[in-house]
Amino acid sequence: MKNFFGVIMMFIKNVEKPITIALLEALIYRLKQPPPRLEAMLKGLNQGFRAERELLYYLERARVFKEDVFLLHDLRLPANGSTFFQIDFLLLTPLCAFILEVKSQPHYFIFNPAANQFRLENNAGNLVSGNDPIAQVEEQVDQLRWWIAEYGINHYPIYGIAALANPRSTVIAKSNPEQIHQKIMHFPYLKKRMKIIQTEDPKSKVSIPHLKRLAHALANAHCPPRYNWCEYFEVNTKDIQPGVICPNCFRIGMQRKRYSWYCNSCHHISKNAHHDAFRDFFSFFKPSITNKEARWWLQLDNRFTTHAILKNMNLESSGETRGRVYYPNLQTRR
């Protein structure tokens, strides 16, 4: 929670490194020769995350909001059936909601709504693959409106804006320019647009307690993405190195000393570095682990030490004694 000029910004789902970035980083650390596609994807995701942090920095200081606001970052919600929709930033105010879709590419965004056309070009004028950001954010608005209606809130205005982080990106509207420029803009122009929206007379106003319950319901409904990254990048699991990664220097091979992990490279000491190691195992190998597998993965010799670690992780389990199998809990899933 932060107080800006009398307006409170409550972080219901804070701006944190997405689990996808953390997993891809861990996969790179554990591979002697990471695939170029993996490194390229991670570079793009990190670029996007830096842009999202820049947007938060801007929102905190731009004095955009007249009333208290609830902020949720990197929200992935279930839609119809088994599909999901993802939102970079969701800002809930008593007057309305804002969905901000962040774009960090230094490209040309070329729109021609009269012909239902969109092109994304690089600085050389070559066509680049990419979705129409306006259509993308409008779909997010529709999905969220359905979700909120299911929660019992009707006639609550939701506005979607594609926010451009890179000053070198350019928006070209070949038709309906006013309509286009209200839905996609660089960070400095968000303040004016969002203030204009908030001056419009709302059909209704949602109370802060009701809005807070909605924000927490959305955060609790968040579903982290689950991908088989090894299959996607054609990585043989035999090439993934076991061991605990140092959270300070990112070297593999922290040693267990008493009740902590010690890094021989940078001398960092951590009590819970094994948490991320279990997360990696469940993501790269399978959603279960035995004491023997944990000993190999953590590079431990003592099964009793390994048992104590597994027990303190509060993992779900089945079976007895040596046949016990452990499964990820909510913490290790996220």
Sequence and secondary structure as in RCSB ss.txt:
>XXXX:A:sequence
MKNFFGVIMMFIKNVEKPITIALLEALIYRLKQPPPRLEAMLKGLNQGFRAERELLYYLERARVFKEDVFLLHDL
RLPANGSTFFQIDFLLLTPLCAFILEVKSQPHYFIFNPAANQFRLENNAGNLVSGNDPIAQVEEQVDQLRWWIAE
YGINHYPIYGIAALANPRSTVIAKSNPEQIHQKIMHFPYLKKRMKIIQTEDPKSKVSIPHLKRLAHALANAHCPP
RYNWCEYFEVNTKDIQPGVICPNCFRIGMQRKRYSWYCNSCHHISKNAHHDAFRDFFSFFKPSITNKEARWWLQL
DNRFTTHAILKNMNLESSGETRGRVYYPNLQTRR
>XXXX:A:secstr
 EEETTEEEEEEE     HHHHHHHHHHHH SS  HHHHHHHHHHHHHHHHHHHHHHHHHHTT  SS EEEEEEE
EEE STT EEEEEEEEE SS EEEEEEE    EEEEEGGGTEEEEE TTS B     HHHHHHHHHHHHHHHHHH
TT  S  EEEEEEE  TT EEEESS HHHHHTTEEEHHHHHHHHHHHHHS  S    HHHHHHHHHHHHHT    
   HHHHTT  GGGS  S B TTT  B  EEETTEEE TTT  EESSTHHHHHHHHHHHT S EEHHHHHHHHT 
S HHHHHHHHHHTT EEES GGG EEE  HHHH 
